[in-house]
Amino acid sequence: MEFDKKNLLKLGKLARILIKDENLDSLSEDLNSILKFVDQLKEIKTDHVDPTSNSLEQILLSRKDIVEKINETEDILENAPEKEMEFYVVPKVIE
């Protein structure tokens, strides 16, 4: 697909972007070069490439899954000015 003036104006209308007449030629060239590059990418054979492959050759580090008791309810409510059961008591804001 090539972007000519008619297609650019339609695209601008759909995107709700005002495209001035003096920008149509340069915008058309830019979008056509992008489309040519995308077409080149489509030609690359990726049949035997693992979808999760990575070019960085990094090894993911793992750590032991150790359960720690942090932010326990009693510890959090310890400094509350007023509490009821396991909740903060706050002034009513909705009538």
N, C-alpha and C positions, 0 to 999 in steps of 0.2 A: 504494500500500500504506500502510495506517495502522498505527501501532504501538499496539496495545491491551495490556492487562495480560498476556494469554496470550502474545502475540508477544514482549513484552519479557522475560518469564520464560524463554521458549524461547531467545531470543537470549543471555540471561545464562548459561543452562546450556551452550549451545554454546561461548561465549567463556570459560566457567569463571569467571564473575564473579558474586558474590553481590549481588543487587539487593534492597534492603530494601523492604518494602511502602510505607513513607512516601515513598520516592523514585520510585515508579512513575509517579505523575501528572506530576511535573515532568520526568522523563526522557522520558515519552511526548510531552509538549508540545515539548520540545527536538528530539527526533528527527523529529517531524512537521513542524516548521518547517524543518529541514534538508532533508527530502524535498521540501517545497514549493519551496524555493529551487533544488534540483536539477532539478525539473520545469520551472521557469522557464528554466534554462540549456538544457534540451533543446529549447525552442521557438525558440532563436536560430538564424537561418538563416546557415549557414557554408559554403554550397555554393561560393561564388566567393571564398573566402578561402584564400590560400596557406597550407598547413600550417606552413611555416617562417617565416611573417610575424612581425614584431616591432613593437611599438608604440613603441619607444624611438628609432627612426630612427638607429641607430648604424651606423657603417661599421667593419667589421673591419679592423684594421691588419695588414699583413703585413710580414715581414722577409725578408731574403735568407737562403737556406739555405747557410750557410758551414760546411764541415767543419773542425773544430778537433781537434787531437790533445790530449786531456786524459785523465788517468787511464790512462796507458800502463802496461803490465805492468812494464816495467823500472823506471819511476819509483816505482810502488807497492811493489815488492819491494826497493827500494834500502835501506830501513831495517829489513828483516826480520832477526831474529836468526839464523834458519836457514831456508834455502830449498833446494828441490830442483826442478830443471827450472823451471817457471813457477808453482810452488805454495809456500805456506807449509808448513813442517814443524812439526807440533804433537805434543805427547805423546799417546800412545794412551789413550783413555778407555773403550773397550769391550774386554772380554776374551773 
